[in-house]
């Protein structure tokens, strides 16, 4: 790609209300959770803010946040130094926002775009997310459109900092 084409493509990528964000928001709403989106008063403007649970959720794009060993993260072949620095700065900012939110008493959950890209991974990730937010064990959550038998799942471990669960206020 020419620099002008690359610039036009990158400029067209949205920063909020992305498809992965909408998927997560619809799931949480369908489970009865109410939230605010992109709260600019909190560090990093979290994608989802659940005040009742003192929890924030970020849905990070694999490219923009440098998801290591992910097939969706690959540095562009042109202007490599610029992109490496940009993604490194994004990662550093994410870390600083995690620390600031944790110090303010928030629980931080980060989800990678690739974790909700396919239907199979999506259901597993979203049920774990719900369990982390509400404290309801994910092994008793049924997946939609399947039998009503409980589904066992391994604990969800996000790459961000997660604080202990806070009780409702």
SELUM-609858 format. One record per residue (C-alpha): residue number from 1; residue in three letters; chain; x, y, z. Coordinates in steps of 0.02 Angstrom, whole numbers. Example, Ala and Ser with C-alpha at 12.3 -4.5 7.8 and 13.67 -1.06 7.14 Angstrom:
BEGIN
[1; ALA; A; [615; -225; 390]],
[2; SER; A; [684; -53; 357]],
***
This chain:
BEGIN
[1; UNK; A; [0; 0; 0]],
[2; UNK; A; [53; 177; -28]],
[3; UNK; A; [69; 287; 126]],
[4; UNK; A; [-89; 380; 74]],
[5; UNK; A; [-188; 217; 58]],
[6; UNK; A; [-124; 154; 226]],
[7; UNK; A; [-168; 320; 309]],
[8; UNK; A; [-343; 318; 235]],
[9; UNK; A; [-372; 137; 292]],
[10; UNK; A; [-310; 166; 470]],
[11; UNK; A; [-407; 330; 487]],
[12; UNK; A; [-569; 239; 441]],
[13; UNK; A; [-557; 119; 589]],
[14; UNK; A; [-680; 167; 726]],
[15; UNK; A; [-627; 190; 907]],
[16; UNK; A; [-794; 156; 990]],
[17; UNK; A; [-956; 63; 953]],
[18; UNK; A; [-855; -70; 863]],
[19; UNK; A; [-930; -238; 820]],
[20; UNK; A; [-843; -329; 964]],
[21; UNK; A; [-904; -196; 1087]],
[22; UNK; A; [-1083; -211; 1024]],
[23; UNK; A; [-1077; -401; 1042]],
[24; UNK; A; [-1019; -389; 1223]],
[25; UNK; A; [-1144; -251; 1265]],
[26; UNK; A; [-1291; -346; 1191]],
[27; UNK; A; [-1242; -503; 1287]],
[28; UNK; A; [-1228; -413; 1453]],
[29; UNK; A; [-1393; -322; 1424]],
[30; UNK; A; [-1480; -486; 1381]],
[31; UNK; A; [-1419; -554; 1549]],
[32; UNK; A; [-1501; -409; 1640]],
[33; UNK; A; [-1346; -305; 1673]],
[34; UNK; A; [-1359; -117; 1651]],
[35; UNK; A; [-1207; -12; 1613]],
[36; UNK; A; [-1139; 149; 1541]],
[37; UNK; A; [-1024; 157; 1391]],
[38; UNK; A; [-863; 256; 1361]],
[39; UNK; A; [-864; 350; 1526]],
[40; UNK; A; [-739; 489; 1495]],
[41; UNK; A; [-727; 530; 1681]],
[42; UNK; A; [-634; 366; 1712]],
[43; UNK; A; [-454; 332; 1655]],
[44; UNK; A; [-451; 257; 1481]],
[45; UNK; A; [-637; 291; 1448]],
[46; UNK; A; [-688; 109; 1479]],
[47; UNK; A; [-797; 30; 1346]],
[48; UNK; A; [-920; -32; 1479]],
[49; UNK; A; [-943; 32; 1657]],
[50; UNK; A; [-1046; -69; 1780]],
[51; UNK; A; [-1060; 44; 1933]],
[52; UNK; A; [-1164; -82; 2030]],
[53; UNK; A; [-1018; -204; 2025]],
[54; UNK; A; [-880; -71; 2027]],
[55; UNK; A; [-815; -153; 1868]],
[56; UNK; A; [-754; -86; 1701]],
[57; UNK; A; [-732; -186; 1542]],
[58; UNK; A; [-617; -144; 1397]],
[59; UNK; A; [-636; -235; 1230]],
[60; UNK; A; [-466; -217; 1148]],
[61; UNK; A; [-426; -239; 964]],
[62; UNK; A; [-285; -363; 939]],
[63; UNK; A; [-192; -250; 816]],
[64; UNK; A; [-207; -86; 911]],
[65; UNK; A; [-160; -158; 1080]],
[66; UNK; A; [-22; -278; 1022]],
[67; UNK; A; [-97; -448; 1063]],
[68; UNK; A; [57; -560; 1064]],
[69; UNK; A; [48; -726; 970]],
[70; UNK; A; [-121; -681; 894]],
[71; UNK; A; [-157; -708; 710]],
[72; UNK; A; [-245; -539; 703]],
[73; UNK; A; [-91; -443; 762]],
[74; UNK; A; [41; -410; 631]],
[75; UNK; A; [141; -251; 610]],
[76; UNK; A; [119; -168; 440]],
[77; UNK; A; [268; -188; 325]],
[78; UNK; A; [281; -2; 294]],
[79; UNK; A; [330; 125; 427]],
[80; UNK; A; [371; -14; 550]],
[81; UNK; A; [456; 99; 679]],
[82; UNK; A; [302; 212; 688]],
[83; UNK; A; [182; 66; 713]],
[84; UNK; A; [294; -22; 839]],
[85; UNK; A; [306; 138; 942]],
[86; UNK; A; [119; 173; 928]],
[87; UNK; A; [69; -1; 986]],
[88; UNK; A; [199; 2; 1126]],
[89; UNK; A; [128; 168; 1186]],
[90; UNK; A; [-50; 99; 1178]],
[91; UNK; A; [4; -49; 1285]],
[92; UNK; A; [91; 65; 1410]],
[93; UNK; A; [-63; 177; 1419]],
[94; UNK; A; [-174; 23; 1448]],
[95; UNK; A; [-63; -29; 1593]],
[96; UNK; A; [-65; 146; 1670]],
[97; UNK; A; [-256; 154; 1653]],
[98; UNK; A; [-270; -17; 1738]],
[99; UNK; A; [-164; 44; 1884]],
[100; UNK; A; [-262; 207; 1901]],
[101; UNK; A; [-430; 116; 1896]],
[102; UNK; A; [-372; -13; 2022]],
[103; UNK; A; [-310; 122; 2140]],
[104; UNK; A; [-481; 206; 2125]],
[105; UNK; A; [-563; 42; 2180]],
[106; UNK; A; [-623; -23; 2012]],
[107; UNK; A; [-607; -201; 1950]],
[108; UNK; A; [-536; -204; 1773]],
[109; UNK; A; [-576; -337; 1644]],
[110; UNK; A; [-499; -336; 1472]],
[111; UNK; A; [-560; -442; 1328]],
[112; UNK; A; [-466; -468; 1166]],
[113; UNK; A; [-557; -449; 1001]],
[114; UNK; A; [-503; -626; 950]],
[115; UNK; A; [-588; -699; 1104]],
[116; UNK; A; [-759; -654; 1035]],
[117; UNK; A; [-725; -668; 849]],
[118; UNK; A; [-787; -848; 826]],
[119; UNK; A; [-952; -911; 896]],
[120; UNK; A; [-873; -1051; 998]],
[121; UNK; A; [-747; -939; 1084]],
[122; UNK; A; [-875; -799; 1102]],
[123; UNK; A; [-999; -901; 1205]],
[124; UNK; A; [-862; -964; 1321]],
[125; UNK; A; [-784; -792; 1344]],
[126; UNK; A; [-949; -703; 1372]],
[127; UNK; A; [-1010; -829; 1500]],
[128; UNK; A; [-845; -811; 1594]],
[129; UNK; A; [-860; -622; 1585]],
[130; UNK; A; [-1035; -629; 1659]],
[131; UNK; A; [-973; -743; 1797]],
[132; UNK; A; [-829; -625; 1838]],
[133; UNK; A; [-943; -475; 1846]],
[134; UNK; A; [-1085; -550; 1947]],
[135; UNK; A; [-992; -679; 2051]],
[136; UNK; A; [-1108; -816; 1988]],
[137; UNK; A; [-996; -965; 1947]],
[138; UNK; A; [-983; -994; 1761]],
[139; UNK; A; [-1006; -1181; 1786]],
[140; UNK; A; [-1191; -1153; 1820]],
[141; UNK; A; [-1223; -1038; 1674]],
[142; UNK; A; [-1309; -1116; 1524]],
[143; UNK; A; [-1262; -1064; 1350]],
[144; UNK; A; [-1406; -998; 1243]],
[145; UNK; A; [-1483; -1105; 1106]],
[146; UNK; A; [-1420; -1267; 1184]],
[147; UNK; A; [-1479; -1390; 1314]],
[148; UNK; A; [-1514; -1324; 1488]],
[149; UNK; A; [-1372; -1425; 1561]],
[150; UNK; A; [-1238; -1321; 1648]],
[151; UNK; A; [-1076; -1292; 1556]],
[152; UNK; A; [-911; -1309; 1650]],
[153; UNK; A; [-779; -1182; 1607]],
[154; UNK; A; [-602; -1140; 1662]],
[155; UNK; A; [-578; -977; 1755]],
[156; UNK; A; [-569; -823; 1645]],
[157; UNK; A; [-398; -740; 1657]],
[158; UNK; A; [-390; -571; 1569]],
[159; UNK; A; [-223; -495; 1524]],
[160; UNK; A; [-261; -338; 1625]],
[161; UNK; A; [-257; -309; 1810]],
[162; UNK; A; [-406; -376; 1904]],
[163; UNK; A; [-448; -324; 2080]],
[164; UNK; A; [-544; -431; 2205]],
[165; UNK; A; [-734; -432; 2188]],
[166; UNK; A; [-819; -288; 2278]],
[167; UNK; A; [-991; -309; 2357]],
[168; UNK; A; [-1138; -205; 2298]],
[169; UNK; A; [-1160; -37; 2381]],
***
